[in-house]
Amino acid sequence: MSGEGKVLWHFSMSLDGFVDGTEPGMAWLSDVTGKPGVVEAYSSQLGAVLGGRNGHDAYPDAMPYGDWQGPVFILTHHPEDARPQEHVTFLSCDVGEALRIAVEAADGKNVEVHSADIGRQLLERGLIVQIELHVAPVLLGDGIRLYDNPGGEPIKLHNLIGDDPHLEVDLRYAPVRP
């Protein structure tokens, strides 16, 4: 996809690897602050979003970046009972075909995958170009993991920040005491 947008698997994630907790809503992110300009940087490059039905049903009115109004594609096994929404298209097809549709609609901009399960499937097919994570200073202990594939083969990644693609990332946190 040289000269075109990327397929990004993009999430805020807890330090212990969860992208959603066990309680409905994203309250676990309520005290987390993002870097200045990050929303604008991502939304200016975003052409389409590909998500899953469970996440969409849990957060039906959530748009990825405030006023961003591009196409959102929700992959589901049962599109017939989905609530119609502006900018949202419900797809019932192979995950690769859903990505092809989203890439076409993105018109040269990025497609962001906002689903742990869809992201895993696309990663295993070699269709994810980049994983972009914002690690929140919280340990959830339970919920939906970013990558959950028990018994599967490890997938090695390259660190895209800095000169050493094998460099581990150092994080330093302290527990908040009452």
C-alpha positions in Angstrom: 0.0 0.0 0.0 2.8 2.4 -0.8 1.6 6.0 -1.1 -1.7 5.0 0.4 -3.2 4.7 3.8 -2.3 2.0 6.2 -4.4 -0.7 7.9 -3.9 0.1 11.6 -4.9 -2.0 14.5 -5.5 0.9 16.9 -6.5 0.8 20.6 -6.1 2.3 24.0 -5.0 -0.6 26.2 -4.5 -1.3 29.9 -1.0 -2.1 31.0 -2.0 -5.7 31.4 -3.2 -6.0 27.8 -7.0 -5.4 28.0 -8.8 -3.2 25.5 -12.1 -3.3 27.3 -13.0 -4.2 30.9 -15.8 -6.4 32.2 -18.1 -3.5 33.1 -20.0 -1.8 30.2 -18.6 1.5 29.0 -15.1 2.8 28.9 -15.1 4.2 32.5 -11.6 2.6 33.0 -10.3 5.3 30.6 -12.0 8.2 32.3 -8.9 9.5 34.2 -6.5 8.8 31.4 -5.2 11.8 29.4 -3.9 11.5 25.8 -1.0 13.4 24.4 -1.9 16.8 23.0 -2.8 16.7 19.3 -3.1 12.9 19.1 -6.8 13.0 18.3 -6.2 15.5 15.5 -3.3 13.6 14.1 -5.2 10.3 13.8 -8.5 11.8 12.6 -6.7 13.8 9.8 -5.3 10.5 8.4 -8.4 8.4 9.0 -10.5 7.3 6.0 -12.6 4.4 7.5 -13.1 2.3 10.6 -13.6 -1.5 10.6 -15.1 -2.8 13.8 -17.1 -5.8 15.2 -20.7 -6.1 16.2 -20.1 -6.7 20.0 -18.1 -3.5 20.3 -20.5 -1.6 18.2 -23.5 -2.8 20.2 -21.7 -1.9 23.5 -20.9 1.6 22.2 -23.3 2.3 19.3 -22.9 6.1 19.4 -19.1 6.2 19.8 -17.2 7.7 17.0 -13.5 7.2 17.0 -12.5 10.9 17.0 -15.2 13.3 18.1 -16.6 15.0 15.0 -14.9 12.7 12.5 -17.7 11.6 10.0 -16.2 9.0 7.7 -17.5 5.5 6.9 -17.7 2.9 9.7 -18.0 -0.8 8.7 -19.3 -3.3 11.3 -18.7 -6.9 10.6 -21.5 -9.1 11.9 -23.1 -12.5 11.4 -26.5 -11.0 11.8 -26.8 -7.6 10.0 -30.6 -8.0 9.7 -31.2 -7.0 13.4 -28.7 -4.0 13.4 -30.0 -0.6 14.2 -29.4 1.6 11.1 -27.1 4.5 11.7 -25.7 7.3 9.5 -22.1 6.5 8.3 -22.4 2.9 9.5 -22.6 -0.1 7.1 -23.2 -3.5 8.5 -21.3 -6.3 6.6 -21.8 -10.0 6.7 -18.8 -11.4 4.7 -15.3 -12.7 5.1 -13.0 -10.5 7.2 -10.7 -10.1 4.3 -13.5 -8.9 2.1 -14.7 -6.5 4.9 -11.2 -5.0 4.9 -11.2 -4.7 1.1 -14.4 -2.7 1.3 -13.1 -0.5 4.1 -9.8 0.2 2.3 -11.7 1.2 -0.9 -14.0 3.5 1.1 -11.0 5.1 2.9 -9.9 6.5 -0.5 -6.2 6.4 0.2 -6.4 7.3 3.9 -5.9 4.9 6.9 -8.3 2.2 7.9 -8.4 1.6 11.6 -9.4 -1.7 13.0 -11.3 -1.3 16.3 -11.9 -4.9 17.2 -9.7 -7.4 19.1 -11.2 -10.4 17.2 -11.1 -8.8 13.7 -7.6 -7.5 14.4 -6.4 -10.9 15.4 -7.8 -12.5 12.2 -6.4 -9.8 10.0 -3.0 -10.0 11.7 -2.9 -13.8 11.2 -3.6 -13.2 7.5 -0.8 -10.7 7.2 -3.2 -7.8 6.5 -2.4 -5.5 9.4 0.3 -3.0 8.5 0.8 -1.5 11.9 -0.3 -1.9 15.5 -0.7 1.4 17.3 -1.3 1.3 21.1 -1.8 3.9 23.7 -1.0 2.1 27.0 -3.2 3.5 29.9 -1.8 3.6 33.4 -4.3 1.0 34.8 -4.4 -2.7 35.4 -7.8 -4.1 34.6 -7.2 -7.8 35.4 -10.0 -9.0 33.2 -11.9 -8.1 30.1 -11.2 -8.3 26.4 -7.5 -8.8 25.6 -5.9 -7.1 22.6 -4.6 -10.4 21.3 -6.1 -13.6 22.6 -5.0 -16.7 20.8 -4.3 -19.5 23.3 -2.1 -22.2 21.7 -1.3 -20.1 18.7 2.1 -19.3 17.5 3.8 -16.1 18.7 3.8 -13.2 16.2 7.0 -11.3 16.3 6.8 -7.5 15.9 9.2 -4.7 15.0 9.4 -1.6 17.2 8.9 1.3 14.8 10.2 4.0 17.2 13.9 4.4 17.2 16.7 2.6 15.4 16.5 -0.9 16.9 13.4 -2.8 15.7 13.9 -5.3 18.5 14.2 -2.8 21.3 11.8 -3.4 24.2 9.7 -0.5 25.4 10.3 0.7 28.9 7.3 1.9 31.0 7.5 3.1 34.6 4.4 3.4 36.8 3.6 3.6 40.5 0.4 2.5 42.1 -2.0 5.3 43.2 -2.4 5.2 47.0 -5.5 6.5 48.7 
